[in-house]
Amino acid sequence: MGGGLMQLVAYGAQDVYLTGQPQITFFKVVYRRHTNFSVEPIQQTFQGAAEFGRTVTCNVNRNGDLITSMYLVAKIDKGVRANYGWVNKLGFAMIESCKVEVGGSKIDEQYGDWLNVWDELTREIAHDRARDNMIGNVDGLTKISGGSASDETTLYVPLKFWFNRNNGLALPLIALQYHDVRVTIKLREASDLINYTGATAPTVTNSAMKDAFLLIDYVYLDSEERKRFAQAAHEYLIEQVQFTGDETLDSVSHKYRLNFNHPSKYLVWNTCLDRYQKSQKWIDWAVDGDWEAARERFAKKIWLATRQSLDANDAGSGYTLSMGDSTMEIGDTAATATGLGGIALTLSLKVDAQVLFADTLSAGGAGMADATLANVVVLRNTLTIEDLNTLVSEFTASSGLPADGSAFLTSKQITVRDYFNYSTNPNCTGNPITTAKLQLNGHDRFTTRDGNYFNYVQPYQHFNITPCDGVNVYSFALKPADHQPSGTCNFSRIDNTTLNVTTSATASNGGVCKIYCVNYNVFRVMSGMGGLAYSN
């Protein structure tokens, strides 16, 4: 008897629970026939010029029977970028808010920040390369490069309203004979979407967005199903995003009143520190994500800035270091500035370096070296990522730093906005939320938990991916990413909901906390009109 047959006849009482009275077979495929339909992506234009800094509106035409997926398509002119690049995830960052209205009533409103949070919680890693190209998270846009002109880049930013994420919730235009569907998007200014080097901000106009429109998937139904959709009343269980505005971060302990309604699936809160959200001037920054290379550049910059003999060229073409007399030997270096103190002294003690090339062509025969990063070799570098979290203004406020050292750092500074850094450190590590607790009508919904529970454990339990540091979640549902309800908390029946959080000392220096709530509601379509069954 063969081994396979031996396994087949080894059948006992316990097997009845597995294979007794079988209901399926794995060796004959079963499928179900579907209704006849087709899908076509059709461009929908905005009213008026669509460019950065504007609020644009699109009245969705009735080109088909239903609509599903929707993309904001934006054509960005790379232009001549002498000293700047676009921010990370430009596609999300450029959207300040977007809302969909039916019959003049707002049904849902979302935000560029929320699109990123949703992406952090639900994206499929296998699609990261496509996603990065769609939203402009690529070196061709973000790299601060030299001044060569390039072809324009087209972004495809996926919107995430209820009908965009689930074909079964497709918006039935055929049943909305008397109500128009309108999408309104508020775009940020172009000047708020760039990172640049040097002391002077480049001129980037809002017309850098050459064109923008919505690309919508229209569904065409067969005649029989089309007739049913047009004549019948419909009720859709939809999801909405609630956001009541930024909450201030001005201390270590915070108590936020949550003015949310409806049966809700989960809460998300993240901190946005002023250090990263606003245009801050950094000694160095890893625009390309290579923080080890940034740590090396940072070390060279502060070493040069703290040299006593650093001097600006009279011709204004750069900086030099005086290396002493003409009898230079291998290993000679420039001395640290006398009287140096504060953070400049602390950080300079973590770096040893020397110049690679010097000559004796200066007056008096003293050795002179070009004070450039390429002419410095770092011998010892014990700087940490926390050390790199230092602004130029914080460094130059140190006592004893030569004036030319301050000017040198200012000429090399990098001005950065990182809208989606929710963490403590520049490299997106460290959760600013140290503890959190939710209270319902004064009663603890759960005991105080540390930040890691909300940043790691809750996403591990309820989502398919762990978000970046600083995205904190508490889910009332077993599977919150699914449309099928699996648990909610009805905030409409709770008078007082508060979220108590404590933050790190870094977070208390300035910033905001964004708190989102995802809830269920019912969208009804009847008699050619549509609207929500439950309002706030």
TAMO-V627751 format. One record per residue. SS is DSSP state (hx for helix, st for strand, lp for the rest). PHI is phi in radians with two decimals (999 if undefined). OMEGA is omega in degrees with one decimal (none if undefined). Layout:
ss->SS phi->PHI omega->OMEGA
ss->SS phi->PHI omega->OMEGA
//
This chain:
ss->lp phi->999 omega->179.0
ss->lp phi->-1.23 omega->-178.4
ss->hx phi->-1.08 omega->180.0
ss->hx phi->-1.13 omega->177.9
ss->hx phi->-1.17 omega->177.6
ss->hx phi->-1.04 omega->178.1
ss->hx phi->-1.14 omega->-175.6
ss->hx phi->-1.15 omega->-176.8
ss->hx phi->-1.52 omega->178.2
ss->lp phi->-1.39 omega->-171.4
ss->lp phi->-2.06 omega->-176.8
ss->lp phi->-2.18 omega->-177.0
ss->hx phi->-1.09 omega->-178.6
ss->hx phi->-1.17 omega->-178.2
ss->hx phi->-1.17 omega->179.0
ss->hx phi->-1.04 omega->-179.6
ss->hx phi->-1.21 omega->-176.8
ss->hx phi->-1.81 omega->-172.4
ss->hx phi->-2.22 omega->176.6
ss->lp phi->-1.23 omega->-176.3
ss->lp phi->0.81 omega->-174.8
ss->lp phi->-1.08 omega->-178.7
ss->lp phi->-1.98 omega->178.5
ss->lp phi->-2.41 omega->169.4
ss->lp phi->-2.19 omega->178.1
ss->lp phi->-1.55 omega->-170.8
ss->lp phi->-2.07 omega->171.6
ss->lp phi->-2.56 omega->-175.7
ss->lp phi->-1.20 omega->176.8
ss->lp phi->-2.09 omega->179.2
ss->lp phi->-2.41 omega->177.6
ss->lp phi->-2.12 omega->179.0
ss->lp phi->-1.34 omega->-178.6
ss->lp phi->-2.05 omega->177.4
ss->lp phi->-1.21 omega->-179.2
ss->lp phi->-1.38 omega->-179.7
ss->st phi->-2.74 omega->171.6
ss->st phi->-2.56 omega->-178.4
ss->st phi->-2.23 omega->177.9
ss->st phi->-2.41 omega->173.6
ss->st phi->-1.36 omega->-177.1
ss->st phi->-2.26 omega->179.8
ss->st phi->-1.31 omega->175.9
ss->st phi->-2.13 omega->-174.2
ss->st phi->-1.57 omega->175.3
ss->lp phi->-1.51 omega->174.1
ss->lp phi->-1.37 omega->-179.2
ss->lp phi->1.44 omega->-178.0
ss->lp phi->-1.25 omega->178.1
ss->lp phi->-1.80 omega->177.9
ss->lp phi->-2.63 omega->-179.7
ss->lp phi->-0.96 omega->175.4
ss->lp phi->1.45 omega->-178.2
ss->lp phi->-1.90 omega->167.7
ss->st phi->-1.84 omega->-173.3
ss->st phi->-2.03 omega->-176.4
ss->st phi->-2.24 omega->177.5
ss->st phi->-2.20 omega->170.6
ss->st phi->-1.52 omega->-173.3
ss->lp phi->-1.24 omega->179.6
ss->lp phi->-1.27 omega->-179.8
ss->lp phi->-1.60 omega->-179.6
ss->lp phi->-1.33 omega->-178.5
ss->lp phi->-2.46 omega->-176.6
ss->lp phi->-1.56 omega->-179.8
ss->st phi->-2.33 omega->170.5
ss->st phi->-2.25 omega->179.8
ss->st phi->-2.20 omega->-174.2
ss->st phi->-1.07 omega->-177.5
ss->st phi->-2.49 omega->179.9
ss->st phi->-2.21 omega->167.3
ss->st phi->-1.51 omega->-179.4
ss->st phi->-1.77 omega->-178.8
ss->st phi->-2.28 omega->178.1
ss->st phi->-1.79 omega->-174.3
ss->st phi->-1.84 omega->176.4
ss->lp phi->-1.46 omega->178.1
ss->lp phi->-1.12 omega->176.4
ss->st phi->1.11 omega->178.3
ss->st phi->-1.72 omega->-173.8
ss->lp phi->-1.76 omega->-177.2
ss->lp phi->-1.19 omega->-174.5
ss->lp phi->-2.59 omega->179.4
ss->st phi->-2.50 omega->173.3
ss->st phi->-2.48 omega->178.8
ss->st phi->-1.37 omega->-179.6
ss->lp phi->-1.20 omega->175.8
ss->lp phi->-1.08 omega->178.1
ss->lp phi->0.91 omega->-176.2
ss->hx phi->-0.94 omega->-177.5
ss->hx phi->-1.03 omega->176.4
ss->hx phi->-1.32 omega->-173.5
ss->hx phi->-1.12 omega->-175.5
ss->lp phi->-1.30 omega->-179.9
ss->st phi->-1.61 omega->174.8
ss->st phi->-1.41 omega->175.7
ss->st phi->-2.80 omega->174.6
ss->st phi->-2.59 omega->-178.0
ss->st phi->-2.41 omega->176.8
ss->st phi->-2.08 omega->-179.5
ss->st phi->-2.14 omega->174.5
ss->st phi->-2.17 omega->-178.2
ss->lp phi->1.09 omega->179.1
ss->lp phi->1.48 omega->179.4
ss->st phi->-1.80 omega->179.4
ss->st phi->-1.23 omega->178.0
ss->st phi->-1.74 omega->178.7
ss->st phi->-2.70 omega->175.7
ss->st phi->-2.34 omega->179.2
ss->st phi->-2.25 omega->-170.6
ss->lp phi->-2.43 omega->177.4
ss->hx phi->-1.02 omega->177.6
ss->hx phi->-1.11 omega->179.0
ss->hx phi->-1.16 omega->177.7
ss->hx phi->-1.00 omega->178.0
ss->hx phi->-1.23 omega->178.5
ss->hx phi->-1.07 omega->178.1
ss->hx phi->-1.05 omega->177.9
ss->hx phi->-1.10 omega->179.1
ss->hx phi->-1.11 omega->-174.7
ss->hx phi->-1.62 omega->-169.6
ss->hx phi->-2.25 omega->-171.8
ss->lp phi->-1.18 omega->173.4
ss->lp phi->-1.67 omega->-175.2
ss->hx phi->-1.02 omega->-179.1
ss->hx phi->-1.09 omega->-179.4
ss->hx phi->-1.74 omega->-174.5
ss->hx phi->-1.01 omega->-177.4
ss->hx phi->-1.11 omega->177.9
ss->hx phi->-1.14 omega->-179.0
ss->hx phi->-1.04 omega->-178.9
ss->hx phi->-1.05 omega->178.4
ss->hx phi->-1.23 omega->-179.1
ss->hx phi->-1.18 omega->-175.2
ss->hx phi->-1.81 omega->174.3
ss->lp phi->1.41 omega->179.4
ss->lp phi->-1.62 omega->-174.9
ss->lp phi->-2.33 omega->-177.2
ss->hx phi->-1.02 omega->-178.3
ss->hx phi->-1.02 omega->178.5
ss->hx phi->-1.84 omega->-171.2
ss->hx phi->-1.53 omega->-176.7
ss->lp phi->-1.18 omega->175.1
ss->lp phi->-1.41 omega->-167.4
ss->lp phi->-2.14 omega->177.9
ss->lp phi->-1.25 omega->-164.9
ss->lp phi->-1.58 omega->178.5
ss->lp phi->-1.52 omega->179.1
ss->st phi->-1.32 omega->-178.9
ss->st phi->-2.31 omega->176.3
ss->lp phi->-1.21 omega->179.1
ss->lp phi->-1.21 omega->179.3
ss->st phi->-1.97 omega->178.5
ss->st phi->-1.83 omega->177.4
ss->st phi->-1.71 omega->174.3
ss->st phi->-2.16 omega->-174.7
ss->st phi->-1.65 omega->-178.6
ss->st phi->-1.30 omega->174.1
ss->lp phi->-1.52 omega->-168.6
ss->lp phi->-2.24 omega->172.2
ss->lp phi->-1.29 omega->-172.4
ss->hx phi->-1.01 omega->-176.7
ss->hx phi->-1.43 omega->177.9
ss->hx phi->-1.42 omega->-170.5
ss->hx phi->-1.77 omega->-175.2
ss->lp phi->-2.57 omega->-179.2
ss->hx phi->-1.07 omega->178.8
ss->hx phi->-1.22 omega->177.7
ss->hx phi->-1.95 omega->-178.9
ss->lp phi->-0.91 omega->-176.6
ss->st phi->-1.35 omega->-172.8
ss->st phi->-1.47 omega->177.9
ss->hx phi->-1.02 omega->-177.4
ss->hx phi->-1.11 omega->-179.8
ss->hx phi->-1.71 omega->-179.2
ss->lp phi->-1.94 omega->-175.2
ss->lp phi->-1.13 omega->-174.0
ss->lp phi->-1.90 omega->179.8
ss->lp phi->-2.18 omega->175.3
ss->lp phi->-1.49 omega->174.1
ss->st phi->-1.90 omega->-175.9
ss->st phi->-2.27 omega->177.0
ss->st phi->-2.05 omega->-179.5
ss->st phi->-2.10 omega->-177.8
ss->st phi->-2.22 omega->175.6
ss->st phi->-1.77 omega->-176.0
ss->st phi->-1.83 omega->177.9
ss->lp phi->-1.33 omega->174.2
ss->lp phi->-1.14 omega->178.7
ss->hx phi->-1.06 omega->-178.7
ss->hx phi->-1.15 omega->177.9
ss->hx phi->-1.62 omega->-173.2
ss->lp phi->-2.20 omega->-178.1
ss->st phi->-2.21 omega->167.3
ss->st phi->-2.01 omega->-176.9
ss->st phi->-2.63 omega->178.6
ss->st phi->-1.86 omega->176.3
ss->lp phi->1.58 omega->-174.4
ss->lp phi->-1.45 omega->-174.1
ss->lp phi->-1.94 omega->178.9
ss->lp phi->-1.25 omega->177.8
ss->lp phi->-1.27 omega->177.0
ss->lp phi->-1.61 omega->177.9
ss->lp phi->-2.15 omega->-175.3
ss->lp phi->-1.58 omega->179.1
ss->hx phi->-1.13 omega->178.9
ss->hx phi->-1.31 omega->174.0
ss->hx phi->-1.09 omega->169.1
ss->st phi->-1.50 omega->-173.3
ss->st phi->-1.30 omega->-178.7
ss->st phi->-2.87 omega->176.1
ss->st phi->-2.69 omega->177.6
ss->st phi->-2.80 omega->174.5
ss->st phi->-1.70 omega->173.0
ss->st phi->-1.95 omega->-171.5
ss->st phi->-2.07 omega->174.5
ss->st phi->-1.45 omega->176.6
ss->st phi->-1.68 omega->178.5
ss->st phi->-1.86 omega->175.4
ss->st phi->-1.84 omega->-178.5
ss->st phi->-1.73 omega->173.0
ss->lp phi->-1.22 omega->-169.3
ss->hx phi->-1.02 omega->-176.8
ss->hx phi->-1.17 omega->179.6
ss->hx phi->-1.21 omega->177.9
ss->hx phi->-1.06 omega->179.3
ss->hx phi->-1.15 omega->179.1
ss->hx phi->-1.11 omega->179.8
ss->hx phi->-1.09 omega->-176.0
ss->hx phi->-1.25 omega->-172.0
ss->hx phi->-1.68 omega->-173.9
ss->lp phi->-1.47 omega->170.4
ss->lp phi->-1.46 omega->-176.9
ss->st phi->-2.25 omega->170.8
ss->st phi->-2.26 omega->-179.5
ss->st phi->-2.06 omega->170.6
ss->st phi->-1.45 omega->-174.2
ss->st phi->-2.00 omega->175.1
ss->st phi->-1.94 omega->175.8
ss->st phi->-2.22 omega->174.5
ss->st phi->-1.90 omega->175.2
ss->st phi->-1.87 omega->178.1
ss->st phi->-2.61 omega->-173.5
ss->lp phi->-1.78 omega->177.8
ss->lp phi->1.98 omega->-178.6
ss->lp phi->-1.21 omega->173.7
ss->st phi->-1.81 omega->-174.7
ss->st phi->-1.29 omega->172.4
ss->lp phi->-2.01 omega->-178.0
ss->lp phi->-2.27 omega->177.5
ss->lp phi->-2.73 omega->-178.9
ss->lp phi->-1.44 omega->-177.0
ss->st phi->-1.94 omega->-175.8
ss->st phi->-2.43 omega->176.3
ss->st phi->-2.28 omega->-174.2
ss->st phi->-1.83 omega->175.1
ss->st phi->-1.45 omega->-176.9
ss->lp phi->-1.74 omega->-179.6
ss->lp phi->-1.68 omega->-178.9
ss->lp phi->-1.85 omega->-179.9
ss->lp phi->-2.37 omega->172.3
ss->lp phi->1.32 omega->173.1
ss->st phi->-1.10 omega->-170.1
ss->st phi->-2.02 omega->-176.1
ss->st phi->-1.50 omega->-177.0
ss->st phi->-2.84 omega->175.9
ss->st phi->-1.97 omega->173.5
ss->st phi->-2.32 omega->173.5
ss->st phi->-2.38 omega->179.9
ss->st phi->-2.52 omega->179.8
ss->st phi->-1.69 omega->176.7
ss->st phi->-2.18 omega->-174.8
ss->st phi->-1.37 omega->178.9
ss->hx phi->-1.02 omega->-178.5
ss->hx phi->-1.01 omega->-174.9
ss->hx phi->-1.88 omega->-175.3
ss->hx phi->-1.37 omega->-178.6
ss->lp phi->-1.77 omega->-178.8
ss->lp phi->-1.18 omega->179.2
ss->st phi->-1.91 omega->-175.1
ss->st phi->-1.80 omega->-173.8
ss->st phi->-1.87 omega->174.6
ss->lp phi->-1.10 omega->173.2
ss->lp phi->-2.72 omega->-176.4
ss->lp phi->-2.74 omega->179.6
ss->lp phi->-1.55 omega->178.9
ss->lp phi->-1.06 omega->-179.9
ss->lp phi->-1.55 omega->179.9
ss->lp phi->1.50 omega->-179.7
ss->lp phi->-1.58 omega->-175.4
ss->hx phi->-1.34 omega->175.6
ss->hx phi->-1.22 omega->175.8
ss->hx phi->-1.14 omega->177.6
ss->hx phi->-1.14 omega->178.1
ss->hx phi->-1.11 omega->177.7
ss->hx phi->-1.19 omega->178.7
ss->hx phi->-1.13 omega->178.6
ss->hx phi->-1.02 omega->-179.7
ss->hx phi->-1.07 omega->-179.8
ss->hx phi->-1.13 omega->-178.2
ss->hx phi->-1.12 omega->-176.7
ss->hx phi->-1.27 omega->176.8
ss->hx phi->-1.14 omega->179.0
ss->hx phi->-1.12 omega->-176.2
ss->hx phi->-1.15 omega->-176.8
ss->lp phi->-1.74 omega->176.7
ss->st phi->-1.46 omega->-179.7
ss->lp phi->-1.09 omega->-173.1
ss->lp phi->-1.66 omega->176.6
ss->st phi->-1.10 omega->-175.0
ss->st phi->-2.54 omega->176.1
ss->st phi->-1.31 omega->177.0
ss->lp phi->-1.08 omega->178.3
ss->lp phi->-1.07 omega->-179.1
ss->lp phi->-1.37 omega->178.9
ss->lp phi->1.29 omega->-175.7
ss->lp phi->-1.70 omega->-180.0
ss->lp phi->2.63 omega->-177.4
ss->st phi->-2.25 omega->176.9
ss->st phi->-2.25 omega->173.4
ss->st phi->-2.09 omega->172.9
ss->st phi->-1.48 omega->-174.3
ss->lp phi->-1.80 omega->179.4
ss->lp phi->1.70 omega->-176.1
ss->lp phi->-1.38 omega->-174.1
ss->lp phi->-1.35 omega->-179.0
ss->lp phi->-1.57 omega->-178.2
ss->lp phi->-1.30 omega->177.4
ss->lp phi->-2.17 omega->177.4
ss->lp phi->-1.05 omega->-179.5
ss->lp phi->1.71 omega->176.1
ss->lp phi->-1.07 omega->-178.9
ss->lp phi->-2.46 omega->179.2
ss->lp phi->-1.60 omega->-175.4
ss->lp phi->-1.33 omega->175.3
ss->st phi->-1.23 omega->179.4
ss->lp phi->-1.01 omega->179.4
ss->lp phi->-1.30 omega->178.6
ss->lp phi->1.33 omega->-179.0
ss->lp phi->-1.15 omega->179.8
ss->lp phi->-2.53 omega->176.2
ss->hx phi->1.13 omega->-176.0
ss->hx phi->-1.17 omega->178.2
ss->hx phi->-1.10 omega->177.8
ss->hx phi->-1.17 omega->-178.6
ss->hx phi->-1.01 omega->-177.4
ss->hx phi->-1.32 omega->-178.8
ss->hx phi->-1.14 omega->178.6
ss->lp phi->-1.22 omega->179.5
ss->lp phi->-1.63 omega->-174.9
ss->st phi->-2.30 omega->167.4
ss->st phi->-2.10 omega->-178.7
ss->st phi->-2.71 omega->172.5
ss->st phi->-2.69 omega->-178.7
ss->st phi->-1.42 omega->178.9
ss->lp phi->-1.53 omega->-174.3
ss->lp phi->-2.28 omega->174.4
ss->lp phi->-2.57 omega->177.2
ss->st phi->-2.40 omega->-177.8
ss->lp phi->-2.07 omega->-177.2
ss->lp phi->-1.52 omega->-178.5
ss->lp phi->-1.38 omega->178.1
ss->hx phi->-1.07 omega->179.4
ss->hx phi->1.47 omega->176.7
ss->hx phi->1.38 omega->179.4
ss->lp phi->-1.24 omega->177.4
ss->lp phi->-1.22 omega->-179.7
ss->st phi->-2.17 omega->179.8
ss->st phi->-2.27 omega->174.0
ss->st phi->-1.20 omega->-179.8
ss->lp phi->-1.53 omega->177.5
ss->lp phi->-2.10 omega->-179.8
ss->hx phi->-1.10 omega->-179.2
ss->hx phi->-1.20 omega->-177.6
ss->hx phi->-1.73 omega->179.5
ss->st phi->-2.15 omega->172.7
ss->st phi->-2.01 omega->-178.7
ss->st phi->-1.55 omega->-179.9
ss->st phi->-1.65 omega->179.5
ss->st phi->-2.53 omega->-178.3
ss->st phi->-2.53 omega->178.9
ss->lp phi->-1.92 omega->177.4
ss->lp phi->-1.16 omega->177.9
ss->lp phi->-1.90 omega->178.1
ss->hx phi->-1.12 omega->176.1
ss->hx phi->-1.14 omega->177.3
ss->hx phi->-1.18 omega->179.4
ss->hx phi->-1.19 omega->178.0
ss->lp phi->-1.42 omega->-176.3
ss->lp phi->-2.21 omega->177.2
ss->st phi->-1.39 omega->176.9
ss->hx phi->-1.01 omega->-178.5
ss->hx phi->-1.11 omega->178.7
ss->hx phi->-1.23 omega->-179.5
ss->hx phi->-1.28 omega->-175.4
ss->hx phi->-1.30 omega->175.8
ss->lp phi->-1.34 omega->-179.3
ss->lp phi->-1.18 omega->178.4
ss->lp phi->-1.26 omega->174.3
ss->lp phi->1.41 omega->179.2
ss->lp phi->-1.32 omega->-179.1
ss->lp phi->-1.04 omega->179.7
ss->hx phi->-1.04 omega->178.6
ss->hx phi->-1.17 omega->176.3
ss->hx phi->-1.15 omega->176.9
ss->hx phi->-1.11 omega->-179.9
ss->hx phi->-1.13 omega->178.7
ss->hx phi->-1.07 omega->-179.7
ss->hx phi->-1.12 omega->179.0
ss->hx phi->-1.09 omega->-179.9
ss->hx phi->-1.23 omega->-177.2
ss->hx phi->-1.83 omega->-172.4
ss->lp phi->-1.14 omega->176.7
ss->st phi->-2.11 omega->178.8
ss->st phi->-1.64 omega->-168.8
ss->st phi->-2.30 omega->162.3
ss->lp phi->-2.05 omega->176.3
ss->lp phi->-2.19 omega->-172.9
ss->lp phi->-1.07 omega->-171.9
ss->lp phi->-1.96 omega->169.7
ss->lp phi->-1.65 omega->-178.7
ss->lp phi->-1.74 omega->-168.6
ss->st phi->-1.85 omega->-179.5
ss->lp phi->-1.50 omega->-172.1
ss->lp phi->-1.88 omega->-178.8
ss->lp phi->-1.08 omega->-178.3
ss->lp phi->-1.57 omega->175.8
ss->lp phi->1.13 omega->174.5
ss->lp phi->-2.05 omega->178.1
ss->lp phi->1.63 omega->179.9
ss->st phi->-1.54 omega->179.1
ss->lp phi->-1.12 omega->178.1
ss->st phi->-1.40 omega->180.0
ss->st phi->-1.59 omega->175.6
ss->st phi->-2.54 omega->176.2
ss->st phi->-2.68 omega->177.8
ss->st phi->-2.64 omega->178.8
ss->st phi->-1.84 omega->178.7
ss->st phi->-2.14 omega->177.3
ss->st phi->-2.02 omega->-177.3
ss->lp phi->0.90 omega->177.1
ss->lp phi->1.47 omega->-179.9
ss->st phi->-1.79 omega->179.3
ss->st phi->-1.17 omega->173.1
ss->lp phi->-1.26 omega->172.2
ss->lp phi->-2.71 omega->179.5
ss->lp phi->-1.26 omega->-178.6
ss->lp phi->-1.01 omega->178.4
ss->st phi->-2.09 omega->178.3
ss->st phi->-1.40 omega->-175.1
ss->hx phi->-1.05 omega->-179.1
ss->hx phi->-1.09 omega->179.4
ss->hx phi->-1.09 omega->-177.7
ss->hx phi->-1.46 omega->-178.6
ss->hx phi->-1.46 omega->-174.4
ss->hx phi->-2.09 omega->-171.7
ss->hx phi->-1.20 omega->-179.6
ss->hx phi->-1.07 omega->175.0
ss->hx phi->-1.08 omega->178.2
ss->hx phi->-1.09 omega->-179.4
ss->hx phi->-1.27 omega->-163.3
ss->hx phi->-2.04 omega->-178.9
ss->lp phi->-2.16 omega->-176.5
ss->lp phi->-1.61 omega->-176.3
ss->lp phi->-2.62 omega->177.5
ss->lp phi->-1.57 omega->-178.0
ss->lp phi->-1.31 omega->177.2
ss->lp phi->-1.17 omega->179.7
ss->lp phi->-1.03 omega->177.8
ss->lp phi->1.79 omega->175.1
ss->st phi->-1.62 omega->-174.2
ss->st phi->-1.89 omega->-172.3
ss->st phi->-2.31 omega->163.3
ss->st phi->-2.34 omega->-174.8
ss->st phi->-1.89 omega->171.6
ss->lp phi->-1.56 omega->-177.9
ss->lp phi->-1.78 omega->176.3
ss->lp phi->-1.26 omega->180.0
ss->lp phi->-2.27 omega->-173.2
ss->lp phi->-1.16 omega->-179.4
ss->lp phi->-1.36 omega->179.3
ss->lp phi->-1.48 omega->175.8
ss->lp phi->-1.24 omega->178.8
ss->lp phi->-1.03 omega->179.3
ss->lp phi->-1.07 omega->178.5
ss->lp phi->-2.43 omega->178.5
ss->lp phi->2.36 omega->178.8
ss->lp phi->-2.56 omega->169.2
ss->st phi->-2.16 omega->-175.9
ss->st phi->-1.49 omega->-178.2
ss->hx phi->-1.21 omega->177.2
ss->hx phi->-1.15 omega->-177.8
ss->hx phi->-1.75 omega->-179.8
ss->lp phi->-2.05 omega->-174.5
ss->lp phi->-1.35 omega->-172.3
ss->lp phi->-2.45 omega->177.5
ss->st phi->-2.04 omega->-180.0
ss->st phi->-2.26 omega->174.1
ss->st phi->-1.98 omega->179.4
ss->st phi->-1.74 omega->-179.4
ss->st phi->-2.29 omega->168.1
ss->st phi->-2.07 omega->-176.4
ss->st phi->-2.16 omega->176.1
ss->lp phi->-1.22 omega->-179.9
ss->lp phi->-1.06 omega->179.5
ss->lp phi->-1.07 omega->-178.1
ss->hx phi->-1.18 omega->-177.1
ss->hx phi->-1.32 omega->-178.9
ss->hx phi->-1.43 omega->178.5
ss->lp phi->2.38 omega->179.6
ss->st phi->2.68 omega->179.3
ss->st phi->-2.37 omega->172.7
ss->st phi->-1.99 omega->178.3
ss->st phi->-1.80 omega->-178.2
ss->st phi->-2.10 omega->-179.7
ss->st phi->-2.01 omega->176.3
ss->st phi->-2.34 omega->177.3
ss->st phi->-1.87 omega->-174.6
ss->st phi->-2.21 omega->171.8
ss->st phi->-1.63 omega->170.3
ss->st phi->-2.62 omega->-179.8
ss->st phi->-2.02 omega->176.8
ss->st phi->-1.81 omega->-176.2
ss->st phi->-1.88 omega->175.6
ss->st phi->-2.20 omega->177.1
ss->st phi->-2.75 omega->178.4
ss->lp phi->0.94 omega->176.4
ss->lp phi->1.40 omega->-178.3
ss->st phi->-2.26 omega->-179.5
ss->st phi->-2.38 omega->178.4
ss->st phi->-3.03 omega->-179.2
ss->st phi->-1.43 omega->176.7
ss->lp phi->-1.34 omega->-176.3
ss->lp phi->-2.25 omega->178.6
ss->lp phi->-1.79 omega->178.9
ss->lp phi->-1.40 omega->none
//
